[in-house]
Amino acid sequence: MVNRLHERQATVVGFLCAVLLSLSPGGGLGSSFASTFGQLTPSPTRIGFGDVPVGSTSAQAVALTNSGTADVTITGATVTGAGFSFSGLQLPITLAPGSTTSFKAVFDPNKVGTTEGKVSLTSNARNSTVTVLLAGAGTNLQLSASPGTVNFGNVTVGSSSVQTVTLTNTGSGSVTVSQANVTGTGFSVSGLAMPLTLAAGHSTSFNAVFSPTTTGNANGNISVLSNATNSPASVALSGSGVTLQLSASPASLSIAQGSQATSTITTTVSGFSSSISLSASGAPTGTTVSFNPSTITPPGSGNSTMTVTVGSSTAVGTYSITVSASGGGVQQSATVSLTVTAPPTFTLSASPTSLSVVQGNQGTSTITTTVSGGFNNPVSLSASGAPTGTTVSFNPVTIAAPGSGNSTMTVTVGSSTAVGTYSITVSASGGGVQQTAIVTLTVTNTTPTISYVQGNYSSPQMDQSTVSVTFTAAQVGGDLNVVVVGWFDITAVVNTVTDDSGNTYALAVGPTTINSSTWPISQSIYYAKNIATAAAGANSVTVTFSTAAAYPDIRILEYSGADPNNPVDITAASNGNSSMTGSGSGTTTNVTDLIFGANTVDTDTTGPGSGFTQRLLTSPDGDIAQDEMVEATGSYSATAPLGASGPWVMQMVAFRTPVTESGSFTLSASPASLSIDQGSQGTSTITTAINGGFNSSISLSASGAPTGTTVSFNPSSIAAPGAGTSTMTVAVEASTAAGTYSITVTGNGGGVQQSATVTLTVINSSGGGTQTLSLTPTSLSFGNTTIGDYGQLPVLVQNTGTGSVTISSATVTGTGYTLSNLSLPETLTAGQSTSFTVTFTPTGPGASNGTASLTSNAINSPSVESLSGTGIYSHSVNLTWIASNSPGVLGYNVYRGTISGGPYVEITSSPVSGTSYTDSTVSAGGTYYYVAAAVTQSGDSGYSDQATAQVPSP
């Protein structure tokens, strides 16, 4: 029984040992073709031999692969260009699908100078002639090393000394450095990555390093090998290993303010004789350090008493004092930890440190006391500096012993308090200690505004993974920081946005991208609310990316007057390729918003958009940051013109002013669209809903009605507190032109204004009919689509009017999108429909947005379809094996591992009946190891030989 099992397993392993792999890197899996053809693919298609010395030869391999589905026979090969030839290709030769052969391209220059040529291959493939371009340069090679002698002097045993050596190509062609051999104990080189190629006249530097392990003199040599005619280039080395040991006892000191303490400093030398001088650095302000003696006499071994005197003004804390010993060209250091203690005390803080309160309302701040040094007393709180009509109270007014705790400070602003900014001083007293903190109070009226304070930017003209920008003026606590991050690729992502003041940044909108053929663009907007106070130049914002971002453009801005708790109202973002940038629109929910807009462009921005104020315009990138303060809710967007058409990203953030307890209301219309014949009328119900204690009557009005149309409300005013309904009647006269119009309904009351839009379609009643065209659906999303593949979706086009509609043209925008199955011009009678197909064929990774537009004589022309999709790479591994000759084989199981030799995991859910299997669950850049096993009535056979698959990246 044992012998039979052994024989069966040996037979199965024998038939499975040849596991063949073919990779499908471009997402071709699942594609089907109407016919077969041969496709000859050379790799590489361009060979640069670089610099080759005259009289020598350089050869590079070229692989020829039949990437088609039929046999390819290569019948001819020719080469052009002085000094170029090829070898290893016996013609004719036939390649089966997926097969590869190779040959060598050879460059043998006989003179100095650049030469170009090519190898041309002819075959019966669909691409009957393929070409491999050749280029090279004949050179005269010389390499020098400077300096030729390096003396490191005394170097401490266990440490290293580094000196720079420069290699210069003094010849006419490129020199390739292949080795740097070092002799002599303790000598080495660093910073010389080999092989290294230097163009004529170019230089590079590396480090000669001496790291002695014992005391005494040492000599050595660096021999740099290259293809230069004067190779090797040599550098003589010398140095001496010495020891200087330094210690402090004790290594830590705890000293009260106004006192002093000592530590014994000990030096021990070996291998040299010299006086050793002592010094110290790192002592805090108000603290002095002295040595007795300050110099250890030759040979340098001895003791000195270090005295640390702490002044009464030295701040409490822990410091590192560095003690340095120098002599004989050698330096050593040791660290003494100094802890400065203080008498019992407490600290006082407020959060937030600034309040913005509307007249007749109140705000709060948390007052916190923290004790230290054994302080144990109650702490009483008081305030001064409040403006007339404003009161300040604390709950509790006294923080019980030991004195640590919180109290809620309530600031009640009277309706008569003057608008302005005030400093309220909060005082805390207890145990003979008094501390103060400042809370800034801003009193506003019922129409607060957000104001620009300052801004700065940085636009390094190179790839950067970290960019910092500084607020040059002082920053006021409670303000809003806005950070615009733009960069010219879609690969890097923002990892963090931080600043020196510890403010927390949140993402407001983004990243918004466009994968342009010239420059791909990405942009995001971040913000930090209720910021901390900072002195002028003390706060820098730092943006870090996941990898070096292309040409980042970082803009930082500070605003005052924004809601410190929830400043973001709405956002919008868009991209395009034109001479005008636009964010798209969004409808605000707060009456007083700051509309902030910023773009990143491939060309340049010529100035702010209509109604906006330019705050920053970066140079040389030409990217803008702008804003506009509005005083009514509605639909807003940010625009800015460009000097020339090009790709762009524009984003908008509406920042709200502080939400007060005076309340607000919302406005809505039902239905939000009306279709009315000429000479007729229609109605819509206008509804108001109040919130936050709003209590006021609301008057209604309308604008935007076409000529000959009147709009009335019943009632025309919603009585206080403001919640209710009104019937809006739209009367269309016979003279009103047919078409579609936007009527804006506006409600005003209690200092708040809100609006809603009602779409009015006027229908021609003269018998000619109304032409309207609809697209179903109104947007198409292709989701993730494999690069090299495509996706198709249909769009239904229907005449929803009463007259004939003629479609005259169709256009499509967006990378990778095309239209088909639409024969133009085409006329649709009332109720008739047609369709067309949108195809998405991504050419690269990332999101792509676009539109499909139909132009017609319909009143709603053009009819626009929104398009979106994302290109992705897809990979698979195709496995094949030779069928087993053993009886009773039920199928085959396939196993996969990520480590050569296993362990392996079964990836087939059930035995495969054939002799092939496709693994579509692999990742780009991964390496996988496969084995197979035959399945019989007795179970799986042993594993086959292992096969390896390297998946391309991406």
Secondary structure, DSSP 8 states (H G I E B T S, - for coil): -HHHHHHHHHHHHHHHS--EEEEETTS-TT---SS----EEEE-SEEEEEEEETT--EEEEEEEEE-SSS-EEEEEEEEESTTEEEES--SSEEE-TT-EEEEEEEE---SSEEEEEEEEEEESSSS-EEEEEEEEEEE---EEEESSEEEEEEEETTS-EEEEEEEEE-SSS-EEEEEEEEESTTEEEES--SSEEE-TT-EEEEEEEE--SSSEEEEEEEEEEESSTT--EEEEEEEEEEEEEEEEESSEEEEETT-EEEEEEEEEEES----EEEEEE---TTEEEEEESSEE-TT--EEEEEEEEE-TTS-SEEEEEEEEEEETTEEEEEEEEEEEE--SEEEEEEESSEEEEETT-EEEEEEEEEEETT----EEEEEE---TTEEEEEESSEE-TT--EEEEEEEEE-TTS-SEEEEEEEEEEETTEEEEEEEEEEEE-SS---EEEEEEEE--SS-EEEEEEEE-S-B-TT-EEEEEEEES-SS--EEEEEETT----EEEEEEEEE--SS--EEEEEEEE-S---B-TT-EEEEEEEEEEESS-EEEEEEEESS-SS--EEEEEEEEEEEEEEE---EE-SSSSEEEEEEEEESS-B-S--TT-EEEEE-TTT--EEEEEEESS-SEE--EEEEEEEEEEEEEEEEEE----TT-EEEEEEESSEEEEETT-EEEEEEEEEEETT----EEEEEE---TTEEEEEESSEE-TT--EEEEEEEEE-TTS-SEEEEEEEEEEETTEEEEEEEEEEEE--SSS----EEEESSEEEEEEEETT--EEEEEEEEE-SSS-EEEEEEEEESTTEEEES--SSEEE-TT-EEEEEEEE--SSSEEEEEEEEEEESSTT-SEEEEEEEEEE---EEEEE-----STT--EEEEEEESSTT---EE--SS-BSSSEEEE----TT-EEEEEEEEEETTEE------EEEE----
